[in-house]
Amino acid sequence: MTRPTQLVLLFAAAFGALTLGASLGLAQQVPAAVQPAPANAPPAPASAPSAPVATPGPPAAQPPPAAAKPTPAITLSPADLAFIDRVTWGANESTAAEFVALGRERWLERQLHPGPKDRLPAAAQAIINGLPIATHPVTEIAWPLVAQQRNLN
């Protein structure tokens, strides 16, 4: 598959996903842990461990409750958050963690050149394969539209 064809498929898929999201009324929300912290905000207080819940049975039979480790909040600058949001389908905790771990340059390289195991889910690939642009040249699809526009003018 040629590079221009790949780009056209990518744009068609993106347009289809945007159209589908808009028609379903989906709103994209960023998890609170990924949202940028204001420059003058004090550090977030650590949450207090919750009290153990009493369960029936003898106390000796119950193992002591494990202390839950609070996951550290990932804070990104507004520029980093906007960058992730622009490159992906939206910022989430796993994407933010990967961004922090790899750094901006390596993360972007990974987004632009995914490995062989990073493929679309079968359902998404089936939708793309069903689009006319996946089976017909762009000129074949666009030319009737151009001719129609000329006739209207």
DSSP file (Angstrom, degrees, kcal/mol; ACC not computed):
  #  RESIDUE AA STRUCTURE BP1 BP2  ACC     N-H-->O    O-->H-N    N-H-->O    O-->H-N    TCO  KAPPA ALPHA  PHI   PSI    X-CA   Y-CA   Z-CA
    1    1 A M              0   0    0      0, 0.0     2,-0.0     0, 0.0     5,-0.0   0.000 360.0 360.0 360.0 132.9    0.0    0.0    0.0
    2    2 A T     >  -     0   0    0      1,-0.1     4,-2.2     4,-0.0     5,-0.2  -0.326 360.0-113.1 -76.2 159.4    1.5    3.4   -1.0
    3    3 A R  H  > S+     0   0    0      1,-0.2     4,-2.4     2,-0.2     5,-0.2   0.903 115.7  51.8 -60.8 -44.7    2.1    6.1    1.6
    4    4 A P  H  > S+     0   0    0      0, 0.0     4,-2.3     0, 0.0    -1,-0.2   0.895 109.7  50.9 -60.8 -36.6   -0.6    8.5    0.1
    5    5 A T  H  > S+     0   0    0      2,-0.2     4,-2.5     1,-0.2    -2,-0.2   0.914 109.1  50.7 -65.4 -41.1   -3.2    5.7    0.3
    6    6 A Q  H  X S+     0   0    0     -4,-2.2     4,-2.4     1,-0.2    -1,-0.2   0.912 110.8  49.1 -61.3 -42.3   -2.3    5.0    3.9
    7    7 A L  H  X S+     0   0    0     -4,-2.4     4,-2.6     2,-0.2    -1,-0.2   0.905 110.3  50.2 -64.3 -41.4   -2.7    8.7    4.7
    8    8 A V  H  X S+     0   0    0     -4,-2.3     4,-2.6     1,-0.2    -1,-0.2   0.916 111.2  49.2 -63.5 -42.2   -6.1    8.9    3.0
    9    9 A L  H  X S+     0   0    0     -4,-2.5     4,-2.6     2,-0.2    -2,-0.2   0.903 110.4  51.2 -62.7 -40.4   -7.2    5.8    4.9
   10   10 A L  H  X S+     0   0    0     -4,-2.4     4,-2.4     1,-0.2    -2,-0.2   0.931 112.0  45.6 -62.5 -45.5   -6.0    7.4    8.1
   11   11 A F  H  X S+     0   0    0     -4,-2.6     4,-2.6     2,-0.2    -2,-0.2   0.888 112.4  51.5 -65.5 -38.6   -7.9   10.6    7.4
   12   12 A A  H  X S+     0   0    0     -4,-2.6     4,-2.6     2,-0.2    -1,-0.2   0.916 111.2  47.5 -64.3 -42.1  -11.0    8.7    6.4
   13   13 A A  H  X S+     0   0    0     -4,-2.6     4,-2.6     2,-0.2    -2,-0.2   0.913 112.2  49.5 -64.9 -41.7  -10.9    6.7    9.6
   14   14 A A  H  X S+     0   0    0     -4,-2.4     4,-2.6     2,-0.2    -2,-0.2   0.920 112.1  47.8 -63.4 -43.1  -10.4    9.8   11.7
   15   15 A F  H  X S+     0   0    0     -4,-2.6     4,-2.7     2,-0.2    -2,-0.2   0.915 112.3  49.8 -63.9 -42.3  -13.3   11.5   10.0
   16   16 A G  H  X S+     0   0    0     -4,-2.6     4,-2.6     1,-0.2    -2,-0.2   0.908 112.0  47.6 -62.5 -42.1  -15.5    8.5   10.4
   17   17 A A  H  X S+     0   0    0     -4,-2.6     4,-2.8     2,-0.2    -2,-0.2   0.904 113.0  48.3 -66.9 -40.6  -14.7    8.2   14.1
   18   18 A L  H  X S+     0   0    0     -4,-2.6     4,-2.5     2,-0.2    -2,-0.2   0.913 113.3  47.7 -65.0 -41.7  -15.3   11.9   14.6
   19   19 A T  H  X S+     0   0    0     -4,-2.7     4,-2.4     2,-0.2    -2,-0.2   0.918 113.4  47.7 -64.8 -43.2  -18.6   11.7   12.8
   20   20 A L  H  X S+     0   0    0     -4,-2.6     4,-1.8     2,-0.2    -2,-0.2   0.924 112.8  48.6 -63.8 -44.6  -19.6    8.7   14.8
   21   21 A G  H  X>S+     0   0    0     -4,-2.8     5,-2.4     1,-0.2     4,-0.6   0.896 113.2  47.5 -62.2 -40.5  -18.6   10.3   18.1
   22   22 A A  H ><5S+     0   0    0     -4,-2.5     3,-0.6     1,-0.2    -1,-0.2   0.888 111.2  50.3 -69.0 -38.5  -20.5   13.5   17.3
   23   23 A S  H 3<5S+     0   0    0     -4,-2.4    -1,-0.2     1,-0.2    -2,-0.2   0.810 111.8  47.8 -72.1 -26.9  -23.6   11.6   16.2
   24   24 A L  H 3<5S-     0   0    0     -4,-1.8    -1,-0.2    -5,-0.2    -2,-0.2   0.542 110.8-122.1 -87.4  -6.7  -23.6    9.6   19.4
   25   25 A G  T <<5 +     0   0    0     -4,-0.6     2,-0.3    -3,-0.6    -3,-0.2   0.807  48.1 171.5  73.2  29.7  -23.1   12.7   21.5
   26   26 A L      < -     0   0    0     -5,-2.4     2,-0.4    -6,-0.2    -1,-0.2  -0.536  17.5-157.8 -76.1 136.9  -20.0   11.4   23.1
   27   27 A A        -     0   0    0     -2,-0.3     2,-0.5     2,-0.0    -5,-0.0  -0.935  11.5-134.4-114.1 138.7  -18.0   13.8   25.2
   28   28 A Q        -     0   0    0     -2,-0.4     2,-0.4     2,-0.0    62,-0.0  -0.801  24.7-174.8 -95.2 128.3  -14.4   13.4   25.9
   29   29 A Q        -     0   0    0     -2,-0.5     3,-0.0    62,-0.0    -2,-0.0  -0.958  19.7-135.3-124.9 143.1  -13.3   13.9   29.5
   30   30 A V        -     0   0    0     -2,-0.4    62,-0.1    62,-0.1     5,-0.1  -0.816  31.3-111.6 -95.2 130.0   -9.8   14.0   30.9
   31   31 A P    >>  -     0   0    0      0, 0.0     3,-1.5     0, 0.0     4,-1.1  -0.255  25.1-118.6 -58.3 149.4   -9.3   12.0   34.1
   32   32 A A  T 34 S+     0   0    0      1,-0.3     3,-0.3     2,-0.2    -2,-0.0   0.818 112.3  60.7 -60.5 -31.7   -8.6   14.2   37.1
   33   33 A A  T 34 S+     0   0    0      1,-0.2    41,-0.4    42,-0.1    -1,-0.3   0.705 107.8  44.9 -70.3 -17.9   -5.2   12.6   37.6
   34   34 A V  T <4 S+     0   0    0     -3,-1.5    42,-0.4    41,-0.1    -1,-0.2   0.638  86.2 107.7 -99.3 -17.5   -4.1   13.7   34.2
   35   35 A Q  S  < S-     0   0    0     -4,-1.1    41,-0.2    -3,-0.3     2,-0.1  -0.313  80.9-101.1 -63.7 143.6   -5.4   17.3   34.3
   36   36 A P        -     0   0    0      0, 0.0    41,-0.1     0, 0.0    -1,-0.1  -0.364  32.5-124.7 -67.3 142.8   -2.6   19.9   34.6
   37   37 A A        -     0   0    0     39,-0.4    38,-0.0    -3,-0.1     0, 0.0  -0.695  29.5-107.5 -84.9 137.5   -2.1   21.3   38.0
   38   38 A P    >   -     0   0    0      0, 0.0     3,-1.5     0, 0.0    -1,-0.1  -0.300  28.3-117.2 -61.2 150.9   -2.2   25.1   38.3
   39   39 A A  T 3  S+     0   0    0      1,-0.3    -2,-0.0    -3,-0.0     0, 0.0   0.833 112.9  39.8 -61.3 -34.5    1.1   26.7   38.8
   40   40 A N  T 3  S+     0   0    0      2,-0.0    -1,-0.3     0, 0.0    -3,-0.0   0.241  87.4 122.2-101.6  14.2    0.2   28.1   42.3
   41   41 A A    <   -     0   0    0     -3,-1.5     3,-0.1     1,-0.1    -4,-0.0  -0.553  63.3-121.6 -79.1 139.0   -1.7   25.1   43.5
   42   42 A P        -     0   0    0      0, 0.0    -1,-0.1     0, 0.0    -2,-0.0  -0.380  44.1 -82.9 -70.7 158.2   -0.6   23.5   46.8
   43   43 A P        -     0   0    0      0, 0.0     0, 0.0     0, 0.0     0, 0.0  -0.305  53.6 -98.9 -62.3 147.3    0.3   19.8   46.6
   44   44 A A        -     0   0    0      1,-0.1     2,-0.1    -3,-0.1    29,-0.1  -0.431  39.7-114.4 -68.8 136.5   -2.6   17.4   46.8
   45   45 A P        -     0   0    0      0, 0.0     2,-0.2     0, 0.0    -1,-0.1  -0.425  31.3-108.5 -70.7 147.0   -3.1   15.9   50.3
   46   46 A A        -     0   0    0     -2,-0.1     2,-0.2     1,-0.1     0, 0.0  -0.519  37.2-113.3 -72.4 140.6   -2.7   12.2   50.6
   47   47 A S        -     0   0    0     -2,-0.2    -1,-0.1     1,-0.1     3,-0.1  -0.513  28.8-115.0 -78.1 144.6   -5.9   10.4   51.1
   48   48 A A        -     0   0    0     -2,-0.2    -1,-0.1     1,-0.1     2,-0.0  -0.531  35.4-103.4 -76.8 141.9   -6.4    8.7   54.5
   49   49 A P        -     0   0    0      0, 0.0    -1,-0.1     0, 0.0     2,-0.1  -0.382  40.6-113.8 -65.4 144.1   -6.7    4.9   54.4
   50   50 A S        -     0   0    0      1,-0.1     3,-0.1    -3,-0.1    -3,-0.0  -0.407  32.1 -99.2 -78.7 156.5  -10.2    3.7   54.8
   51   51 A A        -     0   0    0      1,-0.1    -1,-0.1    -2,-0.1     2,-0.0  -0.469  44.8-101.7 -72.9 143.2  -11.3    1.8   57.8
   52   52 A P        -     0   0    0      0, 0.0     2,-0.4     0, 0.0    -1,-0.1  -0.344  34.7-119.8 -65.7 148.2  -11.5   -2.0   57.4
   53   53 A V        -     0   0    0     -3,-0.1     2,-0.3     1,-0.0    -3,-0.0  -0.753  24.8-121.5 -91.2 132.2  -14.9   -3.5   56.9
   54   54 A A        -     0   0    0     -2,-0.4    -1,-0.0     1,-0.0     0, 0.0  -0.545  31.3-171.2 -74.7 134.1  -16.1   -6.0   59.5
   55   55 A T        -     0   0    0     -2,-0.3     7,-0.1     2,-0.1    -1,-0.0  -0.910  29.5 -96.1-123.6 153.7  -17.0   -9.4   58.1
   56   56 A P  S    S+     0   0    0      0, 0.0    -1,-0.0     0, 0.0     0, 0.0  -0.288  79.8  65.3 -66.9 153.8  -18.6  -12.3   59.8
   57   57 A G  S    S-     0   0    0      5,-0.0    -2,-0.1     4,-0.0     5,-0.1  -0.442  93.2 -45.9 120.5 166.1  -16.4  -15.1   61.2
   58   58 A P    >>  -     0   0    0      0, 0.0     3,-1.0     0, 0.0     4,-0.6  -0.403  50.0-125.3 -68.7 145.2  -13.8  -15.4   63.9
   59   59 A P  G >4 S+     0   0    0      0, 0.0     3,-0.8     0, 0.0    -4,-0.0   0.820 108.2  59.5 -61.4 -31.8  -11.2  -12.6   64.0
   60   60 A A  G 34 S+     0   0    0      1,-0.2    -3,-0.0     3,-0.0     0, 0.0   0.793  99.8  57.6 -68.4 -26.3   -8.3  -15.0   63.8
   61   61 A A  G <4 S+     0   0    0     -3,-1.0    -1,-0.2     2,-0.1    -4,-0.0   0.700  91.0  84.1 -77.8 -18.5   -9.6  -16.4   60.5
   62   62 A Q  S << S-     0   0    0     -3,-0.8    -5,-0.0    -4,-0.6     0, 0.0  -0.727  77.5-134.9 -88.7 126.3   -9.5  -13.0   58.8
   63   63 A P        -     0   0    0      0, 0.0     3,-0.1     0, 0.0    -2,-0.1  -0.460  36.8 -93.3 -71.7 152.7   -6.2  -11.9   57.4
   64   64 A P        -     0   0    0      0, 0.0     2,-0.1     0, 0.0     0, 0.0  -0.394  49.4 -99.5 -65.0 143.5   -5.2   -8.4   58.1
   65   65 A P        -     0   0    0      0, 0.0     2,-0.2     0, 0.0    -3,-0.0  -0.388  37.3-117.5 -66.2 138.3   -6.2   -5.9   55.4
   66   66 A A        -     0   0    0     -2,-0.1     2,-0.5     1,-0.1     0, 0.0  -0.542  28.4-112.4 -75.5 139.0   -3.5   -5.0   53.0
   67   67 A A        -     0   0    0     -2,-0.2     2,-0.3     1,-0.1    -1,-0.1  -0.607  32.4-130.3 -73.6 123.0   -2.6   -1.3   53.0
   68   68 A A        -     0   0    0     -2,-0.5    -1,-0.1     1,-0.1     0, 0.0  -0.584  13.9-134.2 -77.4 130.9   -3.6    0.1   49.7
   69   69 A K        -     0   0    0     -2,-0.3     2,-0.3     1,-0.0    -1,-0.1  -0.736  19.7-128.1 -84.1 124.8   -0.9    2.1   48.0
   70   70 A P        -     0   0    0      0, 0.0    -1,-0.0     0, 0.0   -24,-0.0  -0.551  23.7-121.0 -71.3 135.6   -2.2    5.4   46.6
   71   71 A T        -     0   0    0     -2,-0.3     2,-0.1     1,-0.1     3,-0.0  -0.610  30.5-113.5 -76.2 132.0   -1.3    5.8   43.0
   72   72 A P        -     0   0    0      0, 0.0     2,-0.3     0, 0.0    -1,-0.1  -0.429  30.3-115.8 -68.1 138.3    0.7    8.9   42.5
   73   73 A A        -     0   0    0     -2,-0.1     2,-0.6   -29,-0.1   -39,-0.1  -0.548  22.6-135.3 -74.4 134.5   -1.1   11.5   40.4
   74   74 A I        -     0   0    0    -41,-0.4     2,-0.5    -2,-0.3    23,-0.1  -0.813  21.0-165.2 -91.8 120.9    0.5   12.3   37.1
   75   75 A T        -     0   0    0     -2,-0.6     2,-0.3   -39,-0.1   -40,-0.1  -0.925   6.2-174.8-111.0 133.2    0.7   16.0   36.5
   76   76 A L        -     0   0    0     -2,-0.5   -39,-0.4   -42,-0.4    20,-0.0  -0.876  30.1-106.3-120.5 152.7    1.4   17.4   33.1
   77   77 A S     >  -     0   0    0     -2,-0.3     4,-2.6   -41,-0.1     5,-0.2  -0.397  35.9-110.4 -70.5 157.4    2.0   20.9   31.9
   78   78 A P  H  > S+     0   0    0      0, 0.0     4,-2.4     0, 0.0     5,-0.2   0.864 120.8  53.7 -57.6 -34.6   -0.9   22.4   29.9
   79   79 A A  H  > S+     0   0    0      2,-0.2     4,-2.2     1,-0.2     5,-0.1   0.915 109.8  46.5 -67.0 -42.1    1.4   22.3   26.8
   80   80 A D  H  > S+     0   0    0      2,-0.2     4,-2.7     1,-0.2     5,-0.2   0.913 112.9  49.7 -65.7 -42.1    2.1   18.6   27.3
   81   81 A L  H  X S+     0   0    0     -4,-2.6     4,-2.4     1,-0.2    -2,-0.2   0.913 111.9  47.6 -63.0 -43.0   -1.6   17.8   27.9
   82   82 A A  H  X S+     0   0    0     -4,-2.4     4,-2.0    -5,-0.2    -1,-0.2   0.883 111.5  52.1 -64.3 -38.1   -2.6   19.8   24.8
   83   83 A F  H  X S+     0   0    0     -4,-2.2     4,-2.1     2,-0.2    -2,-0.2   0.938 111.7  44.8 -63.5 -48.4    0.2   17.9   22.8
   84   84 A I  H  X S+     0   0    0     -4,-2.7     4,-2.3     1,-0.2     6,-0.4   0.914 113.1  51.8 -62.3 -43.0   -1.1   14.5   23.9
   85   85 A D  H  < S+     0   0    0     -4,-2.4    -1,-0.2    -5,-0.2    -2,-0.2   0.858 111.6  47.0 -62.7 -36.2   -4.7   15.5   23.2
   86   86 A R  H  < S+     0   0    0     -4,-2.0    -1,-0.2    -5,-0.2    -2,-0.2   0.870 115.9  42.9 -75.0 -37.0   -3.8   16.6   19.7
   87   87 A V  H  < S+     0   0    0     -4,-2.1    -2,-0.2    -5,-0.1    -1,-0.2   0.815 120.9  34.3 -80.1 -31.0   -1.8   13.5   18.8
   88   88 A T  S  < S-     0   0    0     -4,-2.3     3,-0.1    -5,-0.2    23,-0.0  -0.351  97.5 -90.8-111.8-169.6   -4.1   10.9   20.3
   89   89 A W  S    S-     0   0    0      1,-0.4     2,-0.2    -2,-0.1    -4,-0.1   0.322  98.1 -46.7 -85.3   7.5   -7.9   10.5   20.7
   90   90 A G        -     0   0    0     -6,-0.4    -1,-0.4     2,-0.1     2,-0.2  -0.425  69.4 -76.6 136.4 149.6   -7.6   12.2   24.1
   91   91 A A        +     0   0    0     -2,-0.2     2,-0.3    -3,-0.1   -57,-0.1  -0.494  49.7 164.2 -75.4 138.8   -5.5   12.1   27.2
   92   92 A N     >  -     0   0    0     -2,-0.2     4,-2.5   -62,-0.1     5,-0.2  -0.889  50.6 -93.7-142.8 176.1   -6.0    9.4   29.7
   93   93 A E  H  > S+     0   0    0     -2,-0.3     4,-2.4     1,-0.2     5,-0.2   0.887 120.9  48.0 -64.8 -41.0   -4.0    8.0   32.6
   94   94 A S  H  > S+     0   0    0      2,-0.2     4,-2.1     1,-0.2    -1,-0.2   0.895 113.4  47.9 -69.0 -37.8   -2.1    5.3   30.7
   95   95 A T  H  > S+     0   0    0      2,-0.2     4,-2.4     1,-0.2    -2,-0.2   0.911 112.4  49.4 -67.0 -41.5   -1.2    7.6   27.9
   96   96 A A  H  X S+     0   0    0     -4,-2.5     4,-2.4     2,-0.2    -2,-0.2   0.903 110.6  50.2 -63.8 -40.9    0.1   10.2   30.4
   97   97 A A  H  X S+     0   0    0     -4,-2.4     4,-2.4     1,-0.2    -1,-0.2   0.905 111.9  47.6 -64.3 -41.1    2.1    7.6   32.2
   98   98 A E  H  X S+     0   0    0     -4,-2.1     4,-2.6     2,-0.2     5,-0.3   0.896 110.7  52.3 -65.1 -40.2    3.7    6.4   29.0
   99   99 A F  H  X S+     0   0    0     -4,-2.4     4,-2.3     1,-0.2    -2,-0.2   0.915 112.1  45.1 -61.0 -44.9    4.4   10.0   28.0
  100  100 A V  H  < S+     0   0    0     -4,-2.4    -2,-0.2     1,-0.2    -1,-0.2   0.904 115.1  48.2 -66.4 -41.6    6.2   10.7   31.3
  101  101 A A  H  < S+     0   0    0     -4,-2.4    -2,-0.2    -5,-0.2    -1,-0.2   0.893 122.2  31.8 -68.0 -40.7    8.1    7.4   31.1
  102  102 A L  H  < S-     0   0    0     -4,-2.6     4,-0.4    -5,-0.2    -2,-0.2   0.783 104.0-127.9 -89.7 -28.7    9.3    7.8   27.6
  103  103 A G     X  -     0   0    0     -4,-2.3     4,-2.3    -5,-0.3     5,-0.2  -0.090  35.0 -72.9  89.4 160.4    9.7   11.6   27.2
  104  104 A R  H  > S+     0   0    0      1,-0.2     4,-2.3     2,-0.2     5,-0.2   0.895 127.1  45.9 -59.4 -47.6    8.2   13.7   24.5
  105  105 A E  H  > S+     0   0    0      2,-0.2     4,-2.3     1,-0.2    -1,-0.2   0.946 117.0  41.5 -65.8 -50.5   10.4   12.8   21.6
  106  106 A R  H  > S+     0   0    0     -4,-0.4     4,-2.1     1,-0.2    -1,-0.2   0.872 114.5  53.1 -66.9 -36.0   10.4    9.0   22.1
  107  107 A W  H  X S+     0   0    0     -4,-2.3     4,-1.8     2,-0.2    -1,-0.2   0.928 110.5  46.5 -63.9 -44.7    6.7    9.0   22.9
  108  108 A L  H  X S+     0   0    0     -4,-2.3     4,-2.5    -5,-0.2     5,-0.2   0.911 110.4  53.2 -64.3 -41.9    5.9   10.9   19.7
  109  109 A E  H  X S+     0   0    0     -4,-2.3     4,-2.0     1,-0.2    -1,-0.2   0.899 109.1  50.0 -58.7 -40.4    8.1    8.5   17.7
  110  110 A R  H  < S+     0   0    0     -4,-2.1    -1,-0.2     1,-0.2    -2,-0.2   0.848 110.5  49.9 -67.3 -34.9    6.2    5.6   19.1
  111  111 A Q  H  < S+     0   0    0     -4,-1.8    -2,-0.2     1,-0.2    -1,-0.2   0.890 114.9  43.2 -69.4 -39.4    2.9    7.2   18.1
  112  112 A L  H  < S+     0   0    0     -4,-2.5    -2,-0.2     1,-0.3    -1,-0.2   0.792 125.7  31.6 -78.3 -28.1    4.0    7.9   14.6
  113  113 A H  S  < S-     0   0    0     -4,-2.0    -1,-0.3    -5,-0.2    -2,-0.1  -0.658  81.1-170.2-131.2  75.9    5.7    4.5   14.0
  114  114 A P        -     0   0    0      0, 0.0    -3,-0.1     0, 0.0    -4,-0.0  -0.274  26.6-106.7 -67.9 154.5    3.8    1.9   16.0
  115  115 A G    >   -     0   0    0     -5,-0.1     3,-1.1     1,-0.1    -5,-0.0  -0.161  35.1 -96.9 -72.6 172.1    5.3   -1.6   16.4
  116  116 A P  T 3  S+     0   0    0      0, 0.0    -1,-0.1     0, 0.0     0, 0.0   0.747 124.5  54.3 -65.7 -22.0    3.9   -4.6   14.6
  117  117 A K  T 3  S+     0   0    0      1,-0.1     2,-1.5     2,-0.0    -2,-0.0   0.657  88.3  84.7 -84.2 -15.4    1.9   -5.6   17.6
  118  118 A D    <   +     0   0    0     -3,-1.1     2,-0.3     0, 0.0    -1,-0.1  -0.656  63.6 143.2 -89.5  84.8    0.2   -2.2   17.9
  119  119 A R        -     0   0    0     -2,-1.5     3,-0.1     1,-0.1    -4,-0.0  -0.771  54.8 -90.1-119.3 164.6   -2.7   -2.8   15.5
  120  120 A L        -     0   0    0     -2,-0.3    -1,-0.1     1,-0.1     2,-0.0  -0.366  51.8 -95.1 -67.4 150.6   -6.3   -1.6   15.4
  121  121 A P     >  -     0   0    0      0, 0.0     4,-2.5     0, 0.0     3,-0.3  -0.347  38.4-110.5 -60.8 152.4   -8.9   -3.9   17.0
  122  122 A A  H  > S+     0   0    0      1,-0.2     4,-2.3     2,-0.2     5,-0.2   0.859 117.4  54.0 -56.7 -38.7  -10.5   -6.2   14.4
  123  123 A A  H  > S+     0   0    0      2,-0.2     4,-1.7     1,-0.2    -1,-0.2   0.912 110.3  45.9 -64.7 -41.5  -13.9   -4.4   14.7
  124  124 A A  H  > S+     0   0    0     -3,-0.3     4,-2.2     1,-0.2    -2,-0.2   0.910 112.5  50.6 -67.5 -41.2  -12.2   -1.0   13.9
  125  125 A Q  H  X S+     0   0    0     -4,-2.5     4,-2.7     1,-0.2    -2,-0.2   0.876 108.0  53.8 -64.2 -36.3  -10.2   -2.5   11.0
  126  126 A A  H  X S+     0   0    0     -4,-2.3     4,-1.3    -5,-0.2    -1,-0.2   0.891 107.6  50.3 -64.7 -39.2  -13.4   -4.0    9.6
  127  127 A I  H  X S+     0   0    0     -4,-1.7     4,-0.5     2,-0.2     3,-0.3   0.930 112.4  46.6 -63.7 -44.9  -15.2   -0.6    9.6
  128  128 A I  H >< S+     0   0    0     -4,-2.2     3,-1.4     1,-0.2     6,-0.3   0.919 110.2  53.0 -63.5 -43.3  -12.2    1.0    7.8
  129  129 A N  H 3< S+     0   0    0     -4,-2.7    -1,-0.2     1,-0.3    -2,-0.2   0.770 105.0  57.2 -63.9 -24.8  -12.1   -1.9    5.3
  130  130 A G  H 3< S+     0   0    0     -4,-1.3    -1,-0.3    -3,-0.3    -2,-0.2   0.595  84.6 101.6 -81.6 -11.0  -15.8   -1.3    4.6
  131  131 A L  S XX S-     0   0    0     -3,-1.4     3,-1.7    -4,-0.5     4,-0.5  -0.490  79.7-126.6 -73.5 143.1  -15.3    2.3    3.6
  132  132 A P  H >> S+     0   0    0      0, 0.0     4,-2.0     0, 0.0     3,-1.3   0.838 108.2  64.2 -57.5 -32.2  -15.3    3.0   -0.1
  133  133 A I  H 34 S+     0   0    0      1,-0.3     5,-0.1     2,-0.2  -124,-0.1   0.714  95.1  60.0 -68.1 -17.9  -11.9    4.7    0.2
  134  134 A A  H <4 S+     0   0    0     -3,-1.7    -1,-0.3    -6,-0.3    -5,-0.1   0.706 118.3  27.3 -79.3 -20.0  -10.4    1.4    1.2
  135  135 A T  H << S+     0   0    0     -3,-1.3    -2,-0.2    -4,-0.5    -1,-0.1   0.544 117.7  54.6-118.9 -11.5  -11.3   -0.3   -2.0
  136  136 A H  S  < S-     0   0    0     -4,-2.0    -1,-0.1     2,-0.0     5,-0.0  -0.933  86.2-103.3-125.2 147.7  -11.5    2.5   -4.6
  137  137 A P     >  -     0   0    0      0, 0.0     4,-1.4     0, 0.0     3,-0.4  -0.325  32.5-117.5 -63.8 152.4   -8.9    5.2   -5.6
  138  138 A V  H  > S+     0   0    0      1,-0.2     4,-3.3     2,-0.2     5,-0.3   0.878 114.2  56.9 -59.6 -39.3   -9.6    8.7   -4.3
  139  139 A T  H  > S+     0   0    0      1,-0.2     4,-2.3     2,-0.2    -1,-0.2   0.864 103.6  53.7 -63.0 -34.6  -10.0   10.1   -7.8
  140  140 A E  H  4 S+     0   0    0     -3,-0.4    -1,-0.2     2,-0.2    -2,-0.2   0.845 115.9  39.2 -67.6 -33.1  -12.8    7.6   -8.5
  141  141 A I  H  X S+     0   0    0     -4,-1.4     4,-0.6    -3,-0.2    -2,-0.2   0.899 122.0  40.3 -81.5 -43.9  -14.6    8.7   -5.3
  142  142 A A  H  X S+     0   0    0     -4,-3.3     4,-2.1     1,-0.2     3,-0.4   0.820 100.0  71.3 -79.5 -31.6  -13.9   12.5   -5.6
  143  143 A W  H  X S+     0   0    0     -4,-2.3     4,-2.7    -5,-0.3     5,-0.2   0.896  96.0  50.7 -59.6 -45.0  -14.3   13.0   -9.4
  144  144 A P  H  > S+     0   0    0      0, 0.0     4,-2.2     0, 0.0    -1,-0.3   0.875 111.1  50.9 -59.7 -33.8  -18.1   12.6   -9.4
  145  145 A L  H  X S+     0   0    0     -4,-0.6     4,-2.1    -3,-0.4    -2,-0.2   0.897 110.5  48.1 -68.2 -39.6  -18.4   15.1   -6.6
  146  146 A V  H  X S+     0   0    0     -4,-2.1     4,-2.3     2,-0.2    -1,-0.2   0.920 112.5  48.7 -65.7 -43.8  -16.2   17.6   -8.5
  147  147 A A  H  X S+     0   0    0     -4,-2.7     4,-2.1     1,-0.2    -2,-0.2   0.897 110.7  51.0 -63.3 -40.0  -18.2   17.1  -11.6
  148  148 A Q  H  X S+     0   0    0     -4,-2.2     4,-1.7    -5,-0.2    -1,-0.2   0.905 109.6  50.4 -63.4 -41.5  -21.5   17.6   -9.7
  149  149 A Q  H  X S+     0   0    0     -4,-2.1     4,-1.7     1,-0.2    -2,-0.2   0.897 108.9  51.7 -64.0 -40.6  -20.1   20.8   -8.2
  150  150 A R  H  < S+     0   0    0     -4,-2.3    -1,-0.2     1,-0.2    -2,-0.2   0.895 108.0  52.2 -62.9 -39.8  -19.1   22.1  -11.6
  151  151 A N  H  < S+     0   0    0     -4,-2.1    -1,-0.2     1,-0.2    -2,-0.2   0.850 107.7  51.8 -65.8 -33.5  -22.7   21.4  -12.9
  152  152 A L  H  <        0   0    0     -4,-1.7    -1,-0.2     1,-0.2    -2,-0.2   0.850 360.0 360.0 -71.1 -33.5  -24.1   23.3  -10.0
  153  153 A N     <        0   0    0     -4,-1.7    -1,-0.2    -5,-0.1    -2,-0.2   0.482 360.0 360.0 -75.5 360.0  -21.9   26.3  -10.8
